[in-house]
Amino acid sequence: METRVSSPAKEVIIGDGQPTVLIGERINPAGKKKLAEALKAGNLEIVCREALAQAQAGADILDVSVGTFGVDEVTLLPQVVQAVMDTVDIPLCLDSANPEALEAALKVYKGKPLINSVTGEGHSLAKVLPLVKEYGAVVIGLVQDEEGIPKDSERRVAIAHKIVQRAEAAGIAREDIIIDCLASAVGADTSSGLAVIEAIRKIKAELGVNLTLGASNVSFGLPDRDLLNNAFVVMAVVAGVTCLIVDVAKVRPIILAADLVLASDKRARRYIEAYRQHHKQ
């Protein structure tokens, strides 16, 4: 199962046996006061700096979100997408819960983008899937529905089946669907991490789709978050995750090591090149 996303200059392949694809998470105003204030003011300089820094850190794709109080996403998201495309040449993930904002961004995007996201909720499936089909995009399916995010792996798997079935019925190929099993804080529920890992394994076995994960949620509220995040992303990759939404600068070294051990880095080329670059710096 190979999922392909692209910019005008680059194509990224997501799939088993491929190096783990890293989606940079930092162009998102949630929890970032300076970025939120800049977006409200229409100042995109910080966005462009962040895009360049993540690309230089090794991001394969950049997630782009402008969702914060006081911002008109329909107007701002396409502007930010255009600014990021003008700054870096890697593919983008268009991140919004607003279908109108997604469509506005899709109209300016050049290439085959990733859409973040659709859920198992009826209104989301009805609004987002037609956009995915019309614009030939790839979509991330979040395993939540009208009852919220499940605590157990079984309901996560059931929602993933629902999303895939509805997407395929809409004419979207299975390789253009990526499932996110939605990590949650183990500090609040110590069984939640295991439920996510079990769901990843089952979805991979039953549906064969590519999977992603916003990994940093697992450590929310706990000390030494990087340590916990790094342990979790390795477990997720072993279980079947093929792309990760992460702070690339922090996570890339551990993923390069994991990919080498899992035979996804042929002749250790990426690992050795990263080592050389690190020591040059």
LOFI-471447 format. One record per atom (N, C-alpha, C): atom name; x, y, z. Coordinates in steps of 0.02 Angstrom, whole numbers, padded with zeros to 5 digits. Atoms other than C-alpha are relative to their C-alpha. Example, Ala and Ser with C-alpha at 12.3 -4.5 7.8 and 13.67 -1.06 7.14 Angstrom:
REM LOFI-471447
PT  atom      px      py      pz
PT     N   00045  -00059   00000
PT    CA   00615  -00225   00390
PT     C   00045   00060   00000
PT     N  -00042  -00059  -00003
PT    CA   00684  -00053   00357
PT     C  -00039   00055   00037
//
This chain:
REM LOFI-471447
PT  atom      px      py      pz
PT     N   00043  -00060   00000
PT    CA   00000   00000   00000
PT     C   00044   00062   00000
PT     N  -00040  -00060   00006
PT    CA   00088   00156  -00063
PT     C  -00045   00061  -00008
PT     N   00036  -00063   00003
PT    CA   00016   00329  -00030
PT     C   00049   00053  -00024
PT     N  -00044  -00050   00030
PT    CA   00088   00470  -00134
PT     C  -00030   00070   00008
PT     N   00018  -00070  -00004
PT    CA   00080   00655  -00094
PT     C   00056   00040  -00034
PT     N  -00051  -00035   00038
PT    CA   00171   00790  -00190
PT     C  -00009   00076   00004
PT     N  -00002  -00072   00014
PT    CA   00220   00971  -00213
PT     C   00020   00005  -00074
PT     N  -00023  -00004   00069
PT    CA   00269   01040  -00384
PT     C   00070  -00029  -00011
PT     N  -00070   00022   00008
PT    CA   00450   00988  -00350
PT     C   00015  -00069   00029
PT     N  -00017   00062  -00035
PT    CA   00441   00833  -00238
PT     C  -00060  -00045   00009
PT     N   00051   00050  -00017
PT    CA   00343   00673  -00216
PT     C   00024  -00039   00060
PT     N  -00016   00039  -00059
PT    CA   00338   00583  -00049
PT     C  -00043  -00063  -00001
PT     N   00035   00064  -00001
PT    CA   00292   00399  -00039
PT     C  -00005  -00025   00071
PT     N   00013   00026  -00066
PT    CA   00214   00333   00120
PT     C  -00020  -00073  -00007
PT     N   00018   00070   00006
PT    CA   00210   00145   00143
PT     C   00045  -00046   00040
PT     N  -00040   00050  -00035
PT    CA   00273  -00013   00226
PT     C   00065  -00012  -00039
PT     N  -00065   00011   00031
PT    CA   00458  -00042   00193
PT     C   00033   00064  -00022
PT     N  -00028  -00066   00015
PT    CA   00482   00144   00156
PT     C   00024   00031   00066
PT     N  -00017  -00038  -00060
PT    CA   00570   00259   00279
PT     C  -00061   00035   00029
PT     N   00057  -00033  -00032
PT    CA   00448   00332   00405
PT     C  -00002   00073  -00021
PT     N   00009  -00069   00022
PT    CA   00380   00495   00337
PT     C  -00016   00044   00060
PT     N   00009  -00046  -00056
PT    CA   00390   00642   00458
PT     C  -00037   00062  -00023
PT     N   00042  -00058   00015
PT    CA   00255   00776   00453
PT     C   00012   00051   00054
PT     N  -00016  -00052  -00050
PT    CA   00311   00935   00539
PT     C  -00063   00032   00027
PT     N   00062  -00022  -00034
PT    CA   00181   00992   00667
PT     C   00000   00073   00022
PT     N  -00009  -00062  -00036
PT    CA   00243   01164   00714
PT     C  -00036   00061  -00029
PT     N   00040  -00056   00026
PT    CA   00140   01276   00598
PT     C  -00072  -00012   00022
PT     N   00065   00011  -00032
PT    CA  -00007   01263   00716
PT     C  -00003   00046   00061
PT     N   00000  -00049  -00054
PT    CA  -00058   01404   00834
PT     C  -00023  -00027   00068
PT     N   00023   00028  -00064
PT    CA  -00127   01287   00968
PT     C   00059  -00001   00050
PT     N  -00052  -00002  -00051
PT    CA  -00023   01323   01124
PT     C   00060   00043  -00018
PT     N  -00056  -00042   00021
PT    CA   00089   01446   01030
PT     C  -00024   00072  -00006
PT     N   00029  -00067  -00004
PT    CA   00044   01623   01082
PT     C   00028   00047  -00053
PT     N  -00030  -00045   00049
PT    CA   00168   01713   00969
PT     C  -00026  -00013  -00070
PT     N   00025   00017   00066
PT    CA   00112   01618   00816
PT     C  -00073   00020  -00008
PT     N   00071  -00019   00003
PT    CA  -00072   01645   00857
PT     C  -00008   00075  -00009
PT     N   00005  -00072   00006
PT    CA  -00046   01832   00878
PT     C   00023   00024  -00069
PT     N  -00024  -00019   00067
PT    CA   00054   01843   00716
PT     C  -00053  -00015  -00053
PT     N   00052   00017   00048
PT    CA  -00084   01753   00620
PT     C  -00058   00048   00004
PT     N   00055  -00048  -00007
PT    CA  -00217   01868   00691
PT     C   00018   00067  -00032
PT     N  -00022  -00063   00029
PT    CA  -00113   02016   00633
PT     C   00015  -00005  -00075
PT     N  -00016   00009   00070
PT    CA  -00087   01941   00460
PT     C   00074  -00001  -00015
PT     N  -00073   00002   00008
PT    CA   00101   01929   00489
PT     C   00021  -00072  -00012
PT     N  -00017   00069   00017
PT    CA   00162   01772   00400
PT     C   00076  -00014   00004
PT     N  -00073   00009  -00003
PT    CA   00349   01798   00431
PT     C   00019  -00059   00045
PT     N  -00017   00054  -00046
PT    CA   00352   01679   00580
PT     C  -00019  -00068  -00030
PT     N   00020   00061   00034
PT    CA   00260   01548   00476
PT     C   00054  -00022  -00049
PT     N  -00051   00017   00050
PT    CA   00389   01556   00338
PT     C   00065  -00022   00033
PT     N  -00060   00021  -00036
PT    CA   00533   01546   00463
PT     C  -00008  -00071   00027
PT     N   00013   00066  -00028
PT    CA   00454   01394   00545
PT     C   00000  -00053  -00055
PT     N   00001   00047   00057
PT    CA   00424   01310   00376
PT     C   00071  -00017  -00022
PT     N  -00069   00012   00022
PT    CA   00606   01333   00326
PT     C   00039  -00040   00052
PT     N  -00036   00036  -00053
PT    CA   00672   01273   00495
PT     C  -00020  -00074   00001
PT     N   00021   00071  -00001
PT    CA   00567   01114   00488
PT     C   00025  -00038  -00061
PT     N  -00026   00032   00060
PT    CA   00618   01077   00309
PT     C   00075  -00015   00009
PT     N  -00071   00011  -00011
PT    CA   00801   01098   00357
PT     C   00013  -00054   00053
PT     N  -00006   00052  -00051
PT    CA   00773   00983   00507
PT     C  -00016  -00069  -00026
PT     N   00013   00064   00030
PT    CA   00717   00846   00390
PT     C  -00072  -00019  -00009
PT     N   00071   00015   00011
PT    CA   00527   00859   00378
PT     C  -00012  -00020  -00072
PT     N   00018   00022   00067
PT    CA   00456   00767   00229
PT     C  -00062   00036  -00025
PT     N   00063  -00034   00014
PT    CA   00286   00854   00237
PT     C  -00010   00051   00056
PT     N   00015  -00048  -00053
PT    CA   00227   01009   00332
PT     C  -00076   00004   00010
PT     N   00070  -00012  -00019
PT    CA   00060   01018   00423
PT     C  -00009   00075   00007
PT     N   00014  -00072  -00002
PT    CA  -00017   01191   00403
PT     C  -00069   00012   00028
PT     N   00062  -00016  -00033
PT    CA  -00151   01249   00523
PT     C   00001   00073   00022
PT     N   00006  -00069  -00024
PT    CA  -00214   01424   00564
PT     C  -00058   00007   00050
PT     N   00059   00000  -00043
PT    CA  -00356   01375   00680
PT     C   00012   00029   00069
PT     N  -00004  -00031  -00065
PT    CA  -00362   01496   00825
PT     C  -00055   00052   00005
PT     N   00055  -00047  -00011
PT    CA  -00491   01613   00902
PT     C   00016   00068  -00033
PT     N  -00007  -00066   00031
PT    CA  -00517   01773   00803
PT     C   00029   00000  -00070
PT     N  -00028   00006   00068
PT    CA  -00450   01707   00637
PT     C  -00053  -00025  -00048
PT     N   00044   00024   00053
PT    CA  -00551   01688   00477
PT     C   00039  -00051  -00041
PT     N  -00038   00054   00034
PT    CA  -00485   01519   00418
PT     C  -00011  -00001  -00075
PT     N   00014   00004   00072
PT    CA  -00570   01529   00249
PT     C   00044   00048  -00039
PT     N  -00043  -00049   00033
PT    CA  -00470   01684   00206
PT     C   00074  -00014   00013
PT     N  -00071   00004  -00019
PT    CA  -00308   01649   00301
PT     C   00033  -00065  -00021
PT     N  -00034   00064   00015
PT    CA  -00275   01464   00268
PT     C   00030   00000  -00071
PT     N  -00032  -00001   00066
PT    CA  -00250   01484   00079
PT     C   00059   00048  -00004
PT     N  -00057  -00048   00001
PT    CA  -00138   01636   00110
PT     C   00062  -00032   00032
PT     N  -00056   00032  -00034
PT    CA  -00030   01537   00231
PT     C   00028  -00057  -00043
PT     N  -00022   00054   00044
PT    CA  -00025   01387   00114
PT     C   00043   00027  -00058
PT     N  -00038  -00029   00054
PT    CA   00034   01499  -00028
PT     C   00068   00025   00025
PT     N  -00063  -00024  -00027
PT    CA   00167   01579   00083
PT     C   00049  -00057   00014
PT     N  -00043   00058  -00014
PT    CA   00233   01409   00137
PT     C   00024  -00031  -00065
PT     N  -00022   00027   00065
PT    CA   00236   01346  -00043
PT     C   00054   00043  -00031
PT     N  -00051  -00046   00027
PT    CA   00338   01500  -00089
PT     C   00066  -00005   00038
PT     N  -00059   00003  -00044
PT    CA   00461   01461   00052
PT     C   00037  -00067  -00005
PT     N  -00030   00067   00003
PT    CA   00490   01272   00041
PT     C  -00031  -00039  -00057
PT     N   00024   00038   00058
PT    CA   00469   01142  -00095
PT     C  -00028  -00069   00018
PT     N   00025   00066  -00020
PT    CA   00401   00995   00007
PT     C  -00076   00002   00003
PT     N   00074   00002  -00001
PT    CA   00218   00936   00008
PT     C  -00028   00025   00066
PT     N   00033  -00028  -00059
PT    CA   00093   01008   00130
PT     C  -00061  -00042   00020
PT     N   00060   00030  -00029
PT    CA  -00042   00940   00244
PT     C  -00046   00057   00021
PT     N   00047  -00055  -00012
PT    CA  -00192   01057   00246
PT     C  -00044  -00019   00059
PT     N   00028   00020  -00064
PT    CA  -00256   01054   00424
PT     C  -00055   00048   00022
PT     N   00056  -00040  -00023
PT    CA  -00430   01119   00465
PT     C  -00061  -00044   00010
PT     N   00064   00033  -00010
PT    CA  -00596   01060   00535
PT     C  -00055   00035  -00039
PT     N   00048  -00041   00038
PT    CA  -00681   01189   00422
PT     C   00003  -00019  -00074
PT     N  -00002   00021   00071
PT    CA  -00727   01114   00251
PT     C   00008   00058  -00049
PT     N  -00007  -00058   00045
PT    CA  -00741   01289   00173
PT     C   00073   00024  -00002
PT     N  -00070  -00019  -00002
PT    CA  -00564   01331   00230
PT     C   00042  -00051  -00038
PT     N  -00037   00052   00038
PT    CA  -00501   01164   00162
PT     C  -00007   00011  -00075
PT     N   00010  -00010   00072
PT    CA  -00579   01198  -00007
PT     C   00037   00062  -00025
PT     N  -00036  -00061   00020
PT    CA  -00506   01373  -00013
PT     C   00075  -00014  -00007
PT     N  -00071   00018   00003
PT    CA  -00333   01300   00023
PT     C   00014  -00047  -00058
PT     N  -00008   00047   00056
PT    CA  -00356   01160  -00104
PT     C   00002   00036  -00066
PT     N   00001  -00038   00063
PT    CA  -00391   01288  -00239
PT     C   00066   00032  -00017
PT     N  -00064  -00032   00014
PT    CA  -00220   01368  -00219
PT     C   00058  -00051   00002
PT     N  -00055   00047  -00007
PT    CA  -00119   01211  -00183
PT     C   00021  -00029  -00068
PT     N  -00027   00029   00061
PT    CA  -00007   01144  -00321
PT     C   00032  -00068   00017
PT     N  -00023   00067  -00015
PT    CA   00021   00956  -00316
PT     C  -00057  -00042   00029
PT     N   00048   00044  -00032
PT    CA  -00066   00816  -00221
PT     C   00008   00006   00075
PT     N  -00010  -00014  -00071
PT    CA  -00094   00871  -00042
PT     C  -00029  -00055   00044
PT     N   00030   00040  -00052
PT    CA  -00137   00782   00118
PT     C  -00050   00045   00037
PT     N   00051  -00037  -00037
PT    CA  -00298   00838   00205
PT     C  -00006  -00028   00070
PT     N   00006   00018  -00070
PT    CA  -00307   00836   00394
PT     C  -00058   00039   00030
PT     N   00014   00071   00002
PT    CA  -00442   00776   00420
PT     C  -00075  -00010  -00010
PT     N   00070   00019  -00004
PT    CA  -00606   00683   00410
PT     C  -00008  -00045   00062
PT     N   00014   00044  -00057
PT    CA  -00687   00595   00559
PT     C  -00053  -00050  -00020
PT     N   00054   00047   00012
PT    CA  -00813   00455   00574
PT     C  -00069   00030   00011
PT     N   00064  -00034  -00009
PT    CA  -00950   00583   00609
PT     C  -00033   00011  -00068
PT     N   00036  -00004   00063
PT    CA  -01085   00590   00476
PT     C   00009   00065  -00036
PT     N  -00006  -00065   00032
PT    CA  -01072   00777   00444
PT     C   00070   00010  -00029
PT     N  -00069  -00007   00024
PT    CA  -00882   00767   00424
PT     C   00009  -00042  -00064
PT     N  -00006   00043   00059
PT    CA  -00891   00621   00302
PT     C  -00036   00031  -00060
PT     N   00039  -00029   00055
PT    CA  -01025   00710   00200
PT     C   00032   00063  -00029
PT     N  -00030  -00063   00023
PT    CA  -00928   00874   00189
PT     C   00070  -00008  -00029
PT     N  -00072   00003   00018
PT    CA  -00745   00820   00174
PT     C   00014  -00049  -00057
PT     N  -00016   00050   00052
PT    CA  -00748   00663   00066
PT     C  -00011   00025  -00071
PT     N   00006  -00028   00068
PT    CA  -00818   00754  -00087
PT     C   00058   00045  -00020
PT     N  -00059  -00041   00015
PT    CA  -00673   00877  -00074
PT     C   00061  -00043  -00017
PT     N  -00056   00046   00013
PT    CA  -00547   00735  -00065
PT     C  -00005  -00028  -00071
PT     N   00010   00028   00067
PT    CA  -00622   00658  -00222
PT     C   00009   00052  -00054
PT     N  -00002  -00052   00051
PT    CA  -00641   00820  -00319
PT     C   00071   00024  -00014
PT     N  -00067  -00029   00008
PT    CA  -00463   00881  -00288
PT     C   00055  -00053  -00003
PT     N  -00050   00053   00006
PT    CA  -00377   00710  -00295
PT     C   00050  -00001   00057
PT     N  -00044  -00005  -00058
PT    CA  -00306   00729  -00120
PT     C   00005  -00067   00037
PT     N  -00005   00055  -00049
PT    CA  -00253   00606   00016
PT     C  -00031   00027   00064
PT     N   00034  -00024  -00060
PT    CA  -00354   00614   00177
PT     C   00020  -00041   00061
PT     N  -00010   00033  -00064
PT    CA  -00316   00574   00359
PT     C  -00068  -00010   00033
PT     N   00062   00016  -00034
PT    CA  -00461   00486   00445
PT     C   00012  -00008   00074
PT     N  -00007   00003  -00072
PT    CA  -00475   00516   00632
PT     C  -00052  -00048   00029
PT     N   00046   00050  -00027
PT    CA  -00552   00373   00732
PT     C  -00041   00027   00058
PT     N   00048  -00025  -00048
PT    CA  -00682   00475   00822
PT     C  -00067   00009  -00035
PT     N   00066  -00008   00029
PT    CA  -00869   00488   00796
PT     C  -00042   00044   00045
PT     N   00045  -00042  -00039
PT    CA  -01022   00569   00873
PT     C   00008  -00011   00076
PT     N  -00011   00015  -00070
PT    CA  -00977   00486   01039
PT     C   00069   00021   00025
PT     N  -00067  -00023  -00020
PT    CA  -00802   00560   01041
PT     C   00055  -00049  -00019
PT     N  -00058   00045   00012
PT    CA  -00633   00472   01045
PT     C  -00009  -00062   00043
PT     N   00009   00061  -00040
PT    CA  -00650   00290   01098
PT     C   00058  -00012   00048
PT     N  -00053   00020  -00047
PT    CA  -00554   00226   01248
PT     C   00030  -00067  -00019
PT     N  -00023   00068   00016
PT    CA  -00540   00048   01181
PT     C   00021  -00006  -00073
PT     N  -00025   00010   00068
PT    CA  -00455  -00019   01027
PT     C  -00055  -00023  -00048
PT     N   00051   00028   00043
PT    CA  -00610  -00109   00961
PT     C  -00041   00054  -00035
PT     N   00039  -00054   00032
PT    CA  -00711   00050   00932
PT     C   00043   00041  -00047
PT     N  -00045  -00034   00047
PT    CA  -00560   00134   00854
PT     C   00001  -00037  -00067
PT     N  -00003   00042   00061
PT    CA  -00550  -00010   00730
PT     C  -00066   00006  -00038
PT     N   00065  -00004   00032
PT    CA  -00737  -00003   00695
PT     C  -00009   00066  -00037
PT     N   00006  -00066   00032
PT    CA  -00730   00184   00656
PT     C   00046   00003  -00061
PT     N  -00045   00002   00057
PT    CA  -00580   00156   00542
PT     C  -00033  -00036  -00059
PT     N   00036   00036   00053
PT    CA  -00682   00027   00445
PT     C  -00054   00044  -00031
PT     N   00053  -00043   00025
PT    CA  -00826   00151   00430
PT     C   00029   00054  -00046
PT     N  -00031  -00052   00041
PT    CA  -00712   00289   00363
PT     C   00023  -00028  -00067
PT     N  -00024   00030   00062
PT    CA  -00631   00174   00235
PT     C  -00058  -00020  -00045
PT     N   00058   00020   00040
PT    CA  -00798   00104   00178
PT     C  -00034   00060  -00033
PT     N   00033  -00059   00027
PT    CA  -00875   00277   00156
PT     C   00044   00033  -00053
PT     N  -00046  -00031   00049
PT    CA  -00720   00343   00066
PT     C   00001  -00040  -00065
PT     N   00000   00041   00061
PT    CA  -00714   00197  -00055
PT     C  -00066   00006  -00037
PT     N   00065  -00009   00032
PT    CA  -00901   00216  -00088
PT     C  -00003   00067  -00037
PT     N  -00003  -00066   00034
PT    CA  -00862   00398  -00135
PT     C   00049   00001  -00057
PT     N  -00047   00004   00056
PT    CA  -00734   00338  -00262
PT     C   00071   00017   00017
PT     N  -00068  -00015  -00022
PT    CA  -00578   00370  -00158
PT     C   00038  -00065   00010
PT     N  -00040   00062  -00005
PT    CA  -00442   00237  -00174
PT     C   00025  -00010   00071
PT     N  -00021   00014  -00068
PT    CA  -00389   00150  -00015
PT     C   00070   00027   00014
PT     N  -00067  -00026  -00012
PT    CA  -00209   00206  -00040
PT     C  -00001   00076   00014
PT     N   00006  -00072  -00014
PT    CA  -00272   00386  -00025
PT     C  -00034   00014   00067
PT     N   00029  -00007  -00067
PT    CA  -00338   00355   00151
PT     C   00054  -00019   00052
PT     N  -00047   00013  -00054
PT    CA  -00224   00367   00304
PT     C  -00039   00006   00066
PT     N   00037   00001  -00062
PT    CA  -00294   00322   00475
PT     C   00044   00024   00059
PT     N  -00033  -00025  -00061
PT    CA  -00247   00413   00637
PT     C  -00039  -00028   00059
PT     N   00033   00032  -00057
PT    CA  -00286   00311   00794
PT     C  -00005   00045   00062
PT     N   00010  -00052  -00051
PT    CA  -00279   00468   00902
PT     C   00028  -00017   00069
PT     N  -00032   00008  -00065
PT    CA  -00155   00459   01044
PT     C  -00029   00048   00050
PT     N   00023  -00044  -00054
PT    CA  -00211   00529   01210
PT     C   00047  -00007   00059
PT     N  -00048  -00006  -00054
PT    CA  -00123   00571   01372
PT     C  -00001  -00062   00046
PT     N  -00005   00057  -00046
PT    CA  -00062   00419   01469
PT     C   00001   00023   00073
PT     N   00004  -00026  -00068
PT    CA  -00050   00532   01621
PT     C  -00070   00001   00027
PT     N   00070   00001  -00020
PT    CA  -00240   00539   01623
PT     C  -00029  -00070   00001
PT     N   00024   00070   00004
PT    CA  -00268   00356   01576
PT     C   00059  -00043  -00023
PT     N  -00061   00037   00015
PT    CA  -00119   00239   01585
PT     C  -00011  -00057  -00050
PT     N   00013   00053   00049
PT    CA  -00206   00111   01472
PT     C  -00009   00027  -00071
PT     N   00016  -00029   00065
PT    CA  -00232   00234   01329
PT     C   00054  -00013  -00053
PT     N  -00054   00013   00048
PT    CA  -00061   00208   01249
PT     C  -00005  -00070  -00029
PT     N   00006   00070   00023
PT    CA  -00085   00020   01240
PT     C  -00060  -00008  -00047
PT     N   00059   00004   00044
PT    CA  -00260   00043   01165
PT     C   00016   00025  -00070
PT     N  -00019  -00028   00066
PT    CA  -00186   00149   01025
PT     C   00045  -00050  -00038
PT     N  -00046   00048   00033
PT    CA  -00046   00023   00988
PT     C  -00039  -00061  -00025
PT     N   00041   00057   00020
PT    CA  -00172  -00120   00984
PT     C  -00044   00017  -00061
PT     N   00041  -00021   00057
PT    CA  -00286  -00022   00866
PT     C   00041   00006  -00064
PT     N  -00043  -00005   00058
PT    CA  -00141   00016   00749
PT     C   00013  -00070  -00030
PT     N  -00013   00068   00024
PT    CA  -00097  -00169   00737
PT     C  -00061  -00030  -00035
PT     N   00060   00030   00028
PT    CA  -00277  -00221   00704
PT     C  -00020   00033  -00066
PT     N   00018  -00036   00061
PT    CA  -00311  -00086   00574
PT     C   00048  -00018  -00056
PT     N  -00048   00020   00051
PT    CA  -00151  -00128   00482
PT     C  -00016  -00069  -00027
PT     N   00014   00069   00021
PT    CA  -00197  -00313   00480
PT     C  -00065  -00006  -00039
PT     N   00067   00008   00029
PT    CA  -00380  -00290   00433
PT     C  -00012   00043  -00062
PT     N   00013  -00046   00055
PT    CA  -00375  -00141   00314
PT     C   00060   00012  -00045
PT     N  -00061  -00008   00040
PT    CA  -00194  -00131   00255
PT     C   00018   00072  -00016
PT     N  -00013  -00070   00017
PT    CA  -00199   00059   00251
PT     C   00062   00026   00035
PT     N  -00053  -00035  -00036
PT    CA  -00060   00177   00298
PT     C  -00030   00034   00061
PT     N   00022  -00030  -00062
PT    CA  -00070   00250   00472
PT     C   00046   00057   00021
PT     N  -00038  -00056  -00027
PT    CA  -00015   00412   00553
PT     C  -00017   00008   00074
PT     N   00012  -00011  -00071
PT    CA  -00010   00477   00731
PT     C   00028   00068   00020
PT     N  -00025  -00060  -00032
PT    CA   00003   00644   00820
PT     C   00029  -00020   00067
PT     N  -00029   00038  -00056
PT    CA   00124   00569   00943
PT     C   00007   00039   00065
PT     N  -00017  -00037  -00061
PT    CA   00158   00711   01065
PT     C  -00058   00004   00050
PT     N   00057   00000  -00047
PT    CA  -00018   00700   01140
PT     C   00010  -00049   00057
PT     N  -00006   00054  -00050
PT    CA   00035   00544   01234
PT     C   00032   00025   00065
PT     N  -00039  -00021  -00058
PT    CA   00148   00641   01354
PT     C  -00028   00061   00035
PT     N   00027  -00062  -00027
PT    CA   00035   00788   01394
PT     C  -00007  -00004   00077
PT     N   00006  -00005  -00072
PT    CA   00047   00841   01576
PT     C   00052  -00038   00040
PT     N  -00051   00040  -00035
PT    CA   00197   00731   01618
PT     C   00069   00032  -00008
PT     N  -00069  -00026   00007
PT    CA   00381   00774   01649
PT     C   00039  -00039  -00053
PT     N  -00045   00031   00049
PT    CA   00519   00735   01523
PT     C  -00039  -00027  -00060
PT     N   00045   00021   00054
PT    CA   00397   00731   01378
PT     C   00036  -00030  -00059
PT     N  -00036   00027   00058
PT    CA   00529   00700   01245
PT     C   00017  -00073   00009
PT     N  -00016   00070  -00013
PT    CA   00580   00537   01327
PT     C  -00060  -00045  -00015
PT     N   00061   00040   00010
PT    CA   00401   00472   01328
PT     C  -00021   00001  -00073
PT     N   00018  -00004   00071
PT    CA   00366   00534   01152
PT     C   00043  -00045  -00043
PT     N  -00046   00042   00039
PT    CA   00520   00447   01083
PT     C  -00014  -00074   00008
PT     N   00017   00070  -00011
PT    CA   00474   00282   01164
PT     C  -00064  -00018  -00037
PT     N   00065   00014   00031
PT    CA   00297   00295   01098
PT     C   00005  -00003  -00076
PT     N  -00003   00000   00073
PT    CA   00342   00337   00918
PT     C   00034  -00064  -00027
PT     N  -00032   00062   00022
PT    CA   00457   00186   00905
PT     C  -00049  -00058   00004
PT     N   00051   00052  -00006
PT    CA   00319   00072   00970
PT     C  -00052   00006  -00055
PT     N   00050  -00011   00052
PT    CA   00197   00150   00847
PT     C   00025  -00022  -00068
PT     N  -00028   00020   00064
PT    CA   00313   00124   00699
PT     C   00004  -00076  -00005
PT     N  -00003   00073   00000
PT    CA   00341  -00058   00747
PT     C  -00070  -00029  -00010
PT     N   00069   00025   00005
PT    CA   00151  -00080   00761
PT     C  -00030   00010  -00069
PT     N   00027  -00009   00067
PT    CA   00120  -00012   00586
PT     C  -00008   00071  -00024
PT     N   00004  -00070   00021
PT    CA   00124   00179   00582
PT     C   00054   00014  -00053
PT     N  -00047  -00013   00054
PT    CA   00206   00239   00421
PT     C   00016   00074  -00009
PT     N  -00017  -00071  -00001
PT    CA   00201   00428   00447
PT     C  -00021   00029   00067
PT     N   00009  -00028  -00067
PT    CA   00209   00533   00605
PT     C  -00007   00075  -00004
PT     N   00007  -00072  -00006
PT    CA   00149   00708   00646
PT     C   00037   00020   00064
PT     N  -00046  -00009  -00057
PT    CA   00290   00769   00760
PT     C   00039   00065  -00006
PT     N  -00051  -00052   00001
PT    CA   00415   00902   00806
PT     C   00062  -00034  -00029
PT     N  -00049   00039   00037
PT    CA   00539   00841   00676
PT     C   00070   00005   00030
PT     N  -00068  -00009  -00026
PT    CA   00697   00914   00752
PT     C   00013  -00045   00061
PT     N  -00008   00041  -00060
PT    CA   00666   00817   00913
PT     C  -00005  -00075  -00014
PT     N   00016   00071   00009
PT    CA   00603   00652   00843
PT     C   00040  -00034  -00055
PT     N  -00032   00031   00058
PT    CA   00701   00625   00681
PT     C   00057  -00047   00018
PT     N  -00054   00047  -00015
PT    CA   00857   00547   00761
PT     C  -00024  -00069   00023
PT     N   00024   00065  -00023
PT    CA   00759   00411   00850
PT     C  -00035  -00038  -00056
PT     N   00033   00034   00056
PT    CA   00657   00375   00693
PT     C   00051  -00026  -00051
PT     N  -00053   00025   00045
PT    CA   00814   00362   00585
PT     C   00029  -00065   00028
PT     N  -00026   00061  -00031
PT    CA   00880   00234   00710
PT     C  -00049  -00057  -00006
PT     N   00052   00053   00004
PT    CA   00715   00138   00713
PT     C  -00006  -00026  -00071
PT     N   00006   00022   00070
PT    CA   00703   00135   00523
PT     C   00058  -00045  -00020
PT     N  -00058   00042   00016
PT    CA   00878   00063   00511
PT     C  -00008  -00069   00029
PT     N   00009   00065  -00032
PT    CA   00841  -00075   00635
PT     C  -00055  -00040  -00034
PT     N   00057   00034   00032
PT    CA   00677  -00115   00544
PT     C   00011  -00010  -00075
PT     N  -00019   00013   00070
PT    CA   00767  -00128   00375
PT     C  -00037   00046  -00050
PT     N   00031  -00049   00045
PT    CA   00680   00027   00303
PT     C   00051   00051  -00026
PT     N  -00053  -00045   00021
PT    CA   00846   00116   00276
PT     C   00054  -00043  -00033
PT     N  -00045   00045   00037
PT    CA   00939   00019   00141
PT     C   00072   00024   00004
PT     N  -00072  -00012  -00007
PT    CA   01126   00010   00171
PT     C   00016   00057   00050
PT     N  -00009  -00049  -00054
PT    CA   01103   00131   00318
PT     C   00018   00070  -00027
PT     N  -00021  -00062   00032
PT    CA   01121   00278   00198
PT     C  -00027   00062   00037
PT     N   00030  -00058  -00032
PT    CA   00999   00397   00284
PT     C   00030   00010   00070
PT     N  -00027  -00004  -00067
PT    CA   01065   00357   00457
PT     C   00071   00029   00000
PT     N  -00069  -00022   00003
PT    CA   01247   00384   00408
PT     C   00004   00073  -00025
PT     N   00000  -00069   00025
PT    CA   01209   00543   00310
PT     C  -00021   00048   00055
PT     N   00021  -00043  -00055
PT    CA   01117   00616   00459
PT     C   00055   00007   00052
PT     N  -00057  -00002  -00047
PT    CA   01265   00571   00571
PT     C   00054   00048  -00025
PT     N  -00051  -00045   00029
PT    CA   01385   00660   00453
PT     C  -00022   00073   00004
PT     N   00025  -00068  -00003
PT    CA   01275   00814   00444
PT     C   00002   00028   00071
PT     N   00001  -00021  -00070
PT    CA   01258   00821   00633
PT     C   00070   00021   00023
PT     N  -00067  -00014  -00024
PT    CA   01444   00815   00661
PT     C   00034   00057  -00039
PT     N  -00023  -00059   00036
PT    CA   01479   00944   00525
PT     C  -00023   00063   00036
PT     N   00027  -00058  -00035
PT    CA   01366   01064   00619
PT     C   00033   00010   00068
//
